[in-house]
Amino acid sequence: MNTTNPGLAAYQRVAETIREEIRRGTLAVGEQLPGNRGIAEKYGVALGTAQKALGLLQDEGWLVATPSVGVFVNEPPTAPAASTLQGQLDELRASVAELTERLQRLEQSASESSPRSPGLLLPYRRDLLANQSKPLDDIPHRGTEGGRQDA
C-alpha cells in the first residue's frame, strides 16, 4: 500500500495505491478487482476502509461497478487541460472583481442614503424592547396618544 503520504486517511492511501497500479498497468482496463473482502485483505485494511476506497475510485471514474457482477478497472480519467483550468480561473477572478465592485457601490449607496447615527434609533429600540410582549394595538406610537390610530 502507498505509504508515501501518512497524512492521508487509510481509504485514501488504498485508493491512491490502486490508482498507481492502474497508471502503471499492473491493473489493466477491464480487469475485475477482487471483492471488498479481497481488497481489504490485499491492502491490510478493514472492510469498511476497502469499501470507502472503492467507492471513492468509482466516484472519480477509475472503477466501474456492475451490480451482481463485480467492480472493473475503467479507462483512467483525464485531467482537464491546463488551458481549460486557466480559463476557469480567469472567469472566477473576473466574477470576484465584479462582485467586489458591486459591494463597494452598495456600501457607498447605503451610507449616502441613510447617514443616521446610532443614537437616532435608540429611543425606537428602547420602545421595541419595552413593549415586545404587548399586543400591537396596545403599543404607543410616536406622535400619538395611547395606542395605534388607523386613518
C-alpha positions as CSV (number, residue, x, y, z in Angstrom):
1,M,0.0,0.0,0.0
2,N,1.1,3.6,-0.7
3,T,2.7,4.9,2.5
4,T,4.4,8.0,0.9
5,N,1.8,10.3,2.5
6,P,1.0,9.1,6.0
7,G,-1.2,12.2,6.5
8,L,-3.9,10.6,4.3
9,A,-6.7,8.5,5.7
10,A,-6.3,4.8,5.2
11,Y,-9.0,4.6,2.5
12,Q,-7.3,7.5,0.6
13,R,-4.0,5.6,0.7
14,V,-5.6,2.4,-0.6
15,A,-7.3,4.4,-3.4
16,E,-4.0,6.1,-4.3
17,T,-2.3,2.7,-4.4
18,I,-5.0,1.3,-6.8
19,R,-4.7,4.5,-8.9
20,E,-1.0,3.9,-9.2
21,E,-1.5,0.3,-10.2
22,I,-3.9,1.4,-12.9
23,R,-1.5,4.0,-14.2
24,R,1.4,1.5,-14.3
25,G,-0.7,-1.1,-16.0
26,T,-0.5,-3.5,-13.1
27,L,-4.3,-3.4,-13.1
28,A,-5.5,-3.5,-16.8
29,V,-8.5,-1.7,-18.1
30,G,-11.4,-4.1,-18.0
31,E,-9.8,-6.2,-15.3
32,Q,-12.1,-7.3,-12.5
33,L,-11.0,-6.4,-9.0
34,P,-11.5,-8.7,-6.0
35,G,-14.5,-8.0,-3.8
36,N,-14.4,-5.8,-0.8
37,R,-13.0,-8.6,1.4
38,G,-10.3,-9.3,-1.1
39,I,-9.3,-5.7,-1.3
40,A,-9.3,-5.4,2.5
41,E,-7.0,-8.5,2.8
42,K,-4.7,-7.4,-0.1
43,Y,-4.1,-4.0,1.4
44,G,-4.3,-5.0,5.1
45,V,-7.2,-2.7,5.9
46,A,-10.7,-3.1,7.5
47,L,-13.6,-4.0,5.3
48,G,-15.2,-0.5,5.6
49,T,-11.9,1.1,4.6
50,A,-11.8,-1.0,1.4
51,Q,-15.5,-0.2,0.6
52,K,-14.8,3.5,1.1
53,A,-11.7,3.4,-1.2
54,L,-13.6,1.5,-3.9
55,G,-16.5,4.0,-3.6
56,L,-14.1,6.9,-4.0
57,L,-12.5,5.4,-7.1
58,Q,-15.9,4.8,-8.6
59,D,-16.9,8.4,-7.9
60,E,-13.7,9.6,-9.6
61,G,-14.3,7.3,-12.6
62,W,-11.3,4.9,-12.1
63,L,-13.6,2.0,-11.5
64,V,-17.0,0.9,-12.7
65,A,-19.3,-1.3,-10.7
66,T,-21.7,-3.7,-12.4
67,P,-24.4,-5.0,-9.9
68,S,-24.2,-8.7,-9.3
69,V,-21.1,-9.0,-11.5
70,G,-18.3,-7.0,-9.9
71,V,-16.0,-3.9,-10.0
72,F,-13.9,-3.4,-13.0
73,V,-11.0,-1.1,-13.9
74,N,-12.1,1.8,-16.1
75,E,-10.1,4.0,-18.5
76,P,-8.1,6.4,-16.3
77,P,-10.0,9.7,-16.1
78,T,-8.2,12.5,-18.0
79,A,-7.4,15.7,-16.1
80,P,-8.8,18.9,-17.6
81,A,-6.3,20.7,-19.8
82,A,-4.3,23.4,-18.2
83,S,-5.8,25.9,-20.7
84,T,-9.3,24.9,-19.5
85,L,-8.3,25.4,-15.9
86,Q,-6.7,28.7,-16.6
87,G,-9.9,29.9,-18.4
88,Q,-12.0,28.9,-15.4
89,L,-9.6,30.6,-13.1
90,D,-9.8,33.8,-15.2
91,E,-13.6,33.7,-15.1
92,L,-13.6,33.3,-11.3
93,R,-11.2,36.2,-10.9
94,A,-13.4,38.4,-13.2
95,S,-16.5,37.4,-11.1
96,V,-14.8,38.2,-7.8
97,A,-13.7,41.6,-9.2
98,E,-17.3,42.4,-10.4
99,L,-18.8,41.3,-7.0
100,T,-16.2,43.4,-5.1
101,E,-17.1,46.4,-7.2
102,R,-20.9,45.9,-6.7
103,L,-20.4,45.5,-3.0
104,Q,-18.4,48.8,-2.8
105,R,-21.2,50.6,-4.8
106,L,-23.9,49.1,-2.5
107,E,-22.0,50.1,0.7
108,Q,-21.4,53.7,-0.7
109,S,-25.1,54.0,-1.7
110,A,-26.2,52.8,1.7
111,S,-24.0,55.2,3.6
112,E,-25.2,58.1,1.4
113,S,-28.9,57.3,1.7
114,S,-29.1,56.9,5.4
115,P,-26.5,58.8,7.3
116,R,-28.2,58.1,10.6
117,S,-26.3,58.0,13.8
118,P,-26.9,55.0,16.1
119,G,-28.2,57.4,18.7
120,L,-31.1,58.5,16.5
121,L,-32.7,55.0,16.6
122,L,-32.0,54.4,20.3
123,P,-35.5,55.6,21.5
124,Y,-37.3,53.3,19.0
125,R,-35.1,50.4,20.0
126,R,-36.0,51.0,23.7
127,D,-39.7,51.2,22.8
128,L,-39.5,47.9,21.0
129,L,-37.7,46.1,23.8
130,A,-40.1,47.5,26.4
131,N,-43.2,46.6,24.5
132,Q,-42.3,43.3,22.8
133,S,-44.8,41.2,24.8
134,K,-47.7,43.6,24.3
135,P,-50.3,43.3,21.5
136,L,-49.6,45.6,18.6
137,D,-52.7,47.8,19.3
138,D,-51.5,48.5,22.9
139,I,-48.1,49.8,21.9
140,P,-47.8,53.6,22.0
141,H,-46.6,55.1,18.7
142,R,-44.6,58.2,18.4
143,G,-46.8,61.2,17.7
144,T,-50.0,59.6,19.0
145,E,-51.7,59.5,22.4
146,G,-52.2,55.9,23.6
147,G,-52.4,53.0,21.1
148,R,-52.3,52.8,17.3
149,Q,-54.7,55.1,15.4
150,D,-55.8,54.0,12.0
151,A,-56.7,56.6,9.4
